[in-house]
Amino acid sequence: MSDEQTPPAPETRPLQPVVVESDPPDPPLTAAPETAAGEAMAETAADIQELDTDAPRVGIVMGSKSDLPAMQKAETELTARGISSETRVMSAHRDPDTVADYAKNARMRGLRVIIAGAGLSAALPGVVAAHTDLPVIGVPLTSKTSVAGGLDALLSIAQMPPGVPVACVGVDNARNAAVLAARILSA
Ligand code: AIR
């Protein structure tokens, strides 16, 4: 027998199950689709998804159908860059309510830049800018009765009052407006 004393055996107690108080798990982010609320949420989620992927990012507007040949260059450039756009004809002087509604709803519809082309007393870009806080790029256009090769439209677009800016590209240079829109989108 050795003199060493065996240490006393630790007191043993029967193992008790440990109960951890925890918060109930978070509810799932989407409601069960079988409920009316769940269906409505699923529909909204689908709408948002669609808006994100398909909604045009650039609105191209112009004062007359006669402006189309010049303004189509903006659409062509955006398409080549994979940027979705929509093209509409609306005159600031002939359809003022349409222009106001379009500009006011533009952001909500997913548009991020508006390109507006017009000739003569070219109010369209400025009127659009008055009704939205989106960036507006004006394209001064020549038309049959232009003064000084489009200088009338150039000054109308560029000479905006302080606080309501419109970017202005060269006369009939809709392509540059599209390149600038692409840069704004990727800034
Ligand atoms: N315009 C149309 N409403 C207001 C303006 N400033 C412009 C068009 C077009 C020019 O007038 O943008 O360049 C001539 O239009 P139209 O329809 O007579 O050919």
Residues whose N, C-alpha, C, O or C-beta is under 5 A from the ligand:
A	BS01	AIR	G63 S64 S66 D67 S91 A92 H93 R94 G117 A118 G119 L120 S121 A122 A123 L141 T142 S143
